[in-house]
Amino acid sequence: MEFRPCIDLHNGQVKQIVGSTLGHSNQEVVENFISEKDSSYYANMFREDQLTGGHVIMLGPGNEEAALLALKTYPNGLQVGGGINAENAKKYIDAGATHVIVTSYIFHDGKLDMERLTQLIEAVGKEHIVIDLSCRKRDGKWFVVTDKWTKFSDFEVNEKTIPYIEQFCDELLIHAVDVEGKRSGMQEELVQDLANWTSIPTTYAGGVRSLEDLEKFEKISNGKLHVTIGSALDIFGGDLPYQDVVSYCKDK
């Protein structure tokens, strides 16, 4: 189990927001935290703590400069996502990202778009691709949601689709949409399922808010999954000491 840190960018600033409030024209974005520090501050922190696989997520336009600054500060230590496509992916790899992260680009019009996924693989190679299966429960099943988590796709996340999608990427990133950014506890059933279904490095995001949660996460995932934590961390305005999380996961 590794701790994968995050740098979420919104309007050029490092923020922690409730992701499910993005993309709604009639709803304000709920911001948990707005940092006075720029992206390079956090990238340098993660570099000094020798954390790899952290993700820089561009939440909407106007974040490219901040993302590139983070990659320049910690080359070959961060992944980048948000607005990635076959045309711009190589630019971010060349700028120092180890991987590009994609959801909505390849889950197009509610379906997995194999043409786009193939183009992306041709552009940067599957070894540089992380597929983000941001998912939400509907009728007792997990489905990928796209377009800032506003639209359900027809792609069910289960024991058959996970091995299939793993063929086309190097890692998976799974956001539990309904708990992400809310410090309300993790989706334990999803964590357990992912531990059983996945065979490549997989990072879970959503709801981990304490060392007790971290211990429970490690237990129910059998230490198989990596974890990312955002709003709960003290570096992002929360109560959970960042250094405690770093130390806990390094000890494992």
RAURZI-V263935 format. One record per helix or strand of 3 or more residues. SS is the DSSP state (2 for helix, 1 for strand). FROM is the first residue (numbers start at 1). LEN is the number of residues. Records with the same first field share a line. If there is no record, write none. Layout:
SS: FROM-LEN ; FROM-LEN
This chain:
1: 6-5 ; 13-5 ; 31-4 ; 54-5 ; 78-4 ; 99-4 ; 129-4 ; 135-4 ; 141-6 ; 151-6 ; 171-6 ; 202-4 ; 226-3
2: 19-3 ; 39-10 ; 64-10 ; 89-6 ; 114-11 ; 126-3 ; 161-6 ; 188-10 ; 211-10 ; 234-3 ; 242-10
